[in-house]
Amino acid sequence: MSQFFRKGGIALNDTEWIQDFADRRLQYGVSQTKLAVMAGISREHLSRIESGKVAVTEEMKVKLLEALEKFNPEAPLTMLFDYVRIRFPTLDIGHIIKDILQLNIQYMIHEDFGHYSYTEHYYIGDIFVYTSPDEEKGVLLELKGKGCRQFESYLLAQERSWYDFLMDAMVDGCVMKRLDLAINDHTGMLDIPELTEKCRNEECVSVFRSFKSYASGELVRHEEQDKAGMGYTLY
């Protein structure tokens, strides 16, 4: 954010700061209304700030900059598949691997045991395909976090998307047993510690009955870093 306070190594005065800020807001394609909502102020107040009709405090500068960076197009909010479990109503595992996953079964490792009451499975990396002689069980595909990332690489090579794959699976009559989505928030739109606290205070309305919260960081961290590099996950 320092680029808003200084340009070319020279500190900006309030007029220059406001102009630089307004220019960046327009570059991001953000309206005054959206930015005002994100900053917790009225659109009228933001308009008066940008027009120079009211003084802007250092505290307000920080608040506006933090709100604006949440719209930074270079650090988008992205969603990822984090877990996929799909059952296919067939015993033809070769068809699922070749035509739906579009993988080569000859490059997959076969094991004569399985999970979820399946009797055998094929896998490559963290991509698992289970099968069983029981017609009711059919064929089961399981992709955990790493498996999802690995399968994305195959989809990229196949010039397909998740949408293409899921449509192929649905046309084949699949049953979606479980789909987990994870949000990668690079800009801080989602305050995970705050959301975790809301879960603890029973302020979260959800069909789930439990939650898990994790924090990760560096073993050695200097005080001036102020938790830099710390990551939070909420399930």
N, C-alpha and C positions, 0 to 999 in steps of 0.2 A: 503494500500500500504506500510505500514511501514515495512513489512516483507522483502521488497527488500533492505531497507536501513540498517536494523539491523538483525542479526541472533544470537539468543541466548543472546540478550541484548548487543551485541558488534557491534559497528558501522563498516560497511564494507568499505574497501578502494575501489578505482575505479576498480581495477582488480577483486576483489571479487564481487563487485556489477555487473560488466559486466557478469561474469560467472553465477551468480545467476539469472540475467535477461535472459540470453540466455537459461538457463535450464528451466526456467518457460515458455518461449516462446515455447520451444519444448514440454513441458508438455501440453500446450494448443493446440498443433497441428497447430500452425500458421507459415506460411512461412515468410521469410524475406520480400518478395515482398508485401504480404498482410499487414504486420505490418507497413512497410514503407509508404504505401499509406495512412493508417489510421493516421499515425503520421505526414504526410505532408512532408516527406523527401524522398530522393532517396534510392533505395535498395542498391546501391553502398556505400552510406554514412553509412547506418545501418550496412552493412557488415564490413566496416572499424572500426566502433565503437565496434562491437562484437569481432573483431580480435585484438583490442587494438592498432590499428594503428593511431587512432586520440583520443584526449582527450574528455571526456564526461563532459559537464558542468552540474551544478545542474538544470538549466532550461531545458536542453535536457533530463535529467533523469525524470523529472516530465512529460514532453511531451511523452516520450516513455512508462512510466508506465500507464498513462491515456489511451494511445492507446492500450496497451496490455490488460488492464482490460476489454476493450470492447469485447474481445474474451474469457473472462472467462466462461468456460463451466458450472460453478456453478451458474451463473447469466445470464441465456439466455434471448434472445429477444423472447417474446411469443405473440401470437395473440389469441384474444378471440372473440366469438360472443357477440355483445353488444345489438343487437336488431334484432328480427326475426318476419316477418309478412308473412304468407303463406296462400293462399286461395285454398280450395279443391273444385272441381266441383261436389259436392254431398250435399244432405240434410241429409245424415245419419251421424249425429254427434256422435252417439254411435260407429260407425265403426272407425271414426277418432281417438276418444279418446282411444278405446280399441286396435285397430290394428296398428295404426300409432304412437300414443304417448305411447301406451302400459301402460295406466293408468286405474284406476278403477273409473268409472263415479260415483259410489255410494259414493266415498269419496270426491267428488267435490261439491261445493256449486252452486246451480242454482238460477239465478236471471231472472225475466221476463222483463228485459230491456237490451239494449245493446248500443254499439257505432258504428260509421261508418254505420248508417242506419240499423243495425241488431236489431232484436226484442228481443233476449234473449241471455244469455251466461252462461257457466259453468266455474268455476275457482277453482284452488287450489293454495294457496299462490299467486304468481304473474304470474301464467300460466293461460292465458285466451283463451277460445274457444267460438267464437260467431256463432250463427246460425240464420236463417230466413226462412220463407216459400217461399221466392223469390229464384227460382232455379238459377237465374243468379248470385246471391250473394254466394250461396253455404255455406261452413263452413270456418270460418277464425280463424287462430291461431295467437296469438300475444304474444310475449315474449319480455319484456323490459330487461334492464340490470339485475335486480334481478331475473327476470323470467328465463333468460338464465342460470344464476348460479344455480338456483334451478333445472332446467331441466337437467343440467349436472349431478346433484346428482342422478336423476332418471335413466339417461342413464348409469351411472356407476353401479348402482344396477342391471340394465337390461343386463349388459355386452355388451352394445352397445356404439358406438361412434357417434359424430355428422355426420360423413360420412354415417354410417349405417342408421341413422334416415332420413337424406336428400334423400338418395337413395330410401328408402321406400316411402317417400313422393312423389318423382318424378315418381316412378312406378305407384303410385295412380293417376297420372295426375295433380299434384298440380301446382300452379302458384306462383312463388316467387315474392311477391309484394315489399318486402324490406329486405335487409340483411345488417346490419352494423357490421363492424369488428373494434375492438379496439386493439392497440398494447401496451403491457406492457413492457416498456423499463427500466430494472433494472440497466443497465450499462452505460446509457448516450449516446448511439449511436445516438439518436434523440434529438437534442437540441430544445425542444419545444418553449422556449422563442425566439430563433433565427428563427424558422419556423413561429412563430406568427408575428415577425417583417417583414419577407418576405411577408406574406399575407397583412400586412398593407402597404407595399411598392409596392403592386401589382406585385410581382415577382413570384406569384404562378399561375401555369397554371392548371385550373380545370374546370369541367363541372358545378361545384357549383357556385352560385352567391354570397354567403355570408359565413362568418366564425364566430365562437365564440371561445373566449379564456378565460379560468378560471385559477385562482391560489388559492391554499389553503395552509394553514400553521398553526402554533401555535399562539394563542393569545398573549402569552408571549414568547419572544425569545431573548436570550442573543446575544450580538454583536459577540462574539467569535464563535457562531454557524454558522454564515455566511449563513443564509437561510437554515440551515440543517432541513430536514423534510418537506420542502416546496414542494408541488406537483403542476404540471402544466398539464392542459388538453387543447387540441386544437381540435375543431370540424370544 
